[in-house]
Amino acid sequence: MNALPIAGENEGIGYFIAKQWLENGNYVSVLDLNYDNIDELKKAYSKTLLTFKCDACDLETVKMAVNNTSAQFGSINYAVHNACLCLFKGFEEHTIEDFDRVIDVNFHGAINLTKAVLPIMKTQR
């Protein structure tokens, strides 16, 4: 079995990646701020699904979740950064802080997940 942490799994692509992996007998850990949509997965896959309330922008909580995933499942084979923030108003209606948050989630979130999983993956070679 493979172990897969997914940052941003509560809905959309992340949810369906998690569901597919679980249906194929793999381990999945969810790193997300919201769990509204995964109750059915938690019930069906309680032994192979971990959930962590985690902000992809916070490197320390991402590392904690990834380290716990590795300890629980024995390895980390893949990682999916799916945490994403989109802006839906007109460009001129958004503040610089809005754009900073998008960059933080969409760019720095991916870096944080990579920084958390890479040391573990390198030891598994």
TAUR-V305264 format. One record per residue. N is the residue number from 0. RES is the residue in one letter. SS is DSSP state (H for helix, E for strand, - for the rest). Layout:
((N	RES	SS) (N	RES	SS))
//
This chain:
((0	M	-) (1	N	-) (2	A	E) (3	L	E) (4	P	E) (5	I	E) (6	A	E) (7	G	-) (8	E	-) (9	N	-) (10	E	-) (11	G	H) (12	I	H) (13	G	H) (14	Y	H) (15	F	H) (16	I	H) (17	A	H) (18	K	H) (19	Q	H) (20	W	H) (21	L	H) (22	E	H) (23	N	-) (24	G	-) (25	N	-) (26	Y	E) (27	V	E) (28	S	E) (29	V	E) (30	L	E) (31	D	E) (32	L	-) (33	N	-) (34	Y	-) (35	D	-) (36	N	-) (37	I	-) (38	D	H) (39	E	H) (40	L	H) (41	K	H) (42	K	H) (43	A	H) (44	Y	-) (45	S	-) (46	K	-) (47	T	-) (48	L	E) (49	L	E) (50	T	E) (51	F	E) (52	K	E) (53	C	-) (54	D	-) (55	A	-) (56	C	-) (57	D	-) (58	L	H) (59	E	H) (60	T	H) (61	V	H) (62	K	H) (63	M	H) (64	A	H) (65	V	H) (66	N	H) (67	N	H) (68	T	H) (69	S	H) (70	A	H) (71	Q	H) (72	F	H) (73	G	-) (74	S	-) (75	I	-) (76	N	-) (77	Y	E) (78	A	E) (79	V	E) (80	H	E) (81	N	-) (82	A	-) (83	C	-) (84	L	-) (85	C	-) (86	L	-) (87	F	-) (88	K	-) (89	G	-) (90	F	H) (91	E	H) (92	E	H) (93	H	-) (94	T	-) (95	I	H) (96	E	H) (97	D	H) (98	F	H) (99	D	H) (100	R	H) (101	V	H) (102	I	H) (103	D	H) (104	V	H) (105	N	H) (106	F	H) (107	H	H) (108	G	H) (109	A	H) (110	I	H) (111	N	H) (112	L	H) (113	T	H) (114	K	H) (115	A	H) (116	V	H) (117	L	H) (118	P	H) (119	I	H) (120	M	H) (121	K	H) (122	T	H) (123	Q	-) (124	R	-))
//
